[in-house]
Amino acid sequence: MPSTWGVIPSVVFLVVALVFLVLGVGRGQVQRPGGLRLQTVGMLAFGSTVLVALYVDPDLGGKLVGIAILGHAAWDAYHYLRDRVVTRSYAEFCAVVDLLLGVAILFMT
């Protein structure tokens, strides 16, 4: 859905993700375990789920978004336990926010 400026937010997010992918490859992050490859898989999984949510029935879309955010909470918990990619405090904060937001969205849909 275009914004009032004529910009499609999902396209902006896709372009930004591709820029980060190119930067990561350029910096040699592909070879790091749990790094760029794992993050790319996560981006594709969560991003595609939410993208599908834009084009289905709003009730189903809300449930998909809630499930994706709960999945991201588990993703953050994994990163917290592994202590990689982001600092533990950030992963912990994000996991709690994602858990609360995911439950709230599922409760409201």
NORVENTA-V340431 format. One record per backbone hydrogen bond with DSSP energy under -0.5 kcal/mol. CO is the residue of the C=O (numbers start at 1). NH is the residue of the N-H. If there is no record, write none. Layout:
# NORVENTA-V340431
{{CO,NH} {CO,NH}}
This chain:
# NORVENTA-V340431
{{1,9} {3,6} {7,3} {7,9} {8,11} {8,12} {9,13} {10,14} {11,15} {12,16} {13,17} {14,18} {15,19} {16,20} {17,21} {18,22} {19,23} {20,24} {21,25} {22,26} {23,27} {24,29} {25,28} {28,31} {29,32} {29,36} {32,35} {35,39} {36,40} {37,41} {38,42} {39,43} {40,44} {41,45} {42,46} {43,47} {44,48} {45,49} {46,50} {47,51} {48,52} {49,53} {50,54} {51,54} {52,55} {53,56} {57,61} {58,62} {59,63} {60,64} {61,65} {62,66} {63,67} {64,68} {65,69} {66,70} {67,71} {68,72} {69,73} {70,74} {71,75} {72,76} {73,77} {74,78} {75,79} {76,80} {77,81} {78,82} {79,83} {79,84} {84,86} {87,91} {88,92} {89,93} {90,94} {91,95} {92,96} {93,97} {94,98} {95,99} {96,100} {97,101} {98,102} {99,103} {100,104} {101,105} {102,106} {103,107} {104,108} {105,109}}
